[in-house]
């Protein structure tokens, strides 16, 4: 098998109804679509069986989150021996031909472990879904990390999202990370890296995976010839203390694992110290701003992060240039 497109679903039968037909239309003769269902109660699997029996169904026993859910799903799909896994959110609309540039790039660049398309925002209009020309919030044209490890996108910084005018199409394709909403990875790389860190549950797990890949000497790239449209925010609302806690906690785990091999132990210690101080500063801002639930989420994130031992990831290749010199210090307040 060439590509296994894998959608992780949890109670989004409406998205499956709207977007599965386009995915099936886009598949090549050696590709397959699988939907891993995280214990949905909305009849998702039954709907798939009635309408598209050719879709592979992978029932999971419960909602394990994005990270562990994909770990379990791809483990059960390993017998397919797909050359590439293509992780795709259930709220992504695709078009025919979007997979070919990704596969072509991988074949031409054997040192690339992970690649992804550009993402535009998909809006809901009175007559259905509306494809826009502006970048999507979470993935845009690939992601970067600033000097302190805060993530941002090419095409989106803080809450400012750009119109796509091709401004990133001619840039080098290498990025620090691509969003898990639409991520292609070699099966060999997935197995070598051990998949996602399942403890993350959701958020930052794809950045951690991309970072670990680069520490192994692989590259991570965006392929602008491939384009999809993403609704975004379909799992957790933006104003979710739980989402905020996951972002703060998982950021600390990611930095503790990957910073030492990227910048050296001494600089990693200084950067982590700065991050912790900024986190406590953000908790104070939330508290003074009348959001005690957000302040509590930051405190809980640090408490949970401190309870887990993280072994620094070794670097088998040259140190990757993952961090940029740019500082987006307030990005964490807008996630």
Secondary structure, 3 states (H helix, E strand, C coil): CCEEEEEEECCCHHHHHHHHHHHHHHCCCCEEEEEEECCCCCCHHHHHHHHCCCCEEEECCCCCHHHHHHHHHHHHCHHHCCCEEEEEECCEECCCCHHHHHHHHHHHCCCEEEEEEEEEEEEEECCEEEEEEEECCCCCCCEEECCCCCEEECCEECCEECECCCCCCCCCCECCECCCCEEEEEHHHHHHHCCCCHHHCCCCHHHHHHHHHHHCCCEEEEEEEEEEEECCCCCCCCCCHHHHHHHHHHHHHHHHHHHHHHHCHHHHHHHHHHHHHHHHHHHHHHHHCCCHHHHHHHHHHHHHHHCCCCCCCCCCCCCCCCECCCCCCCHHHHC
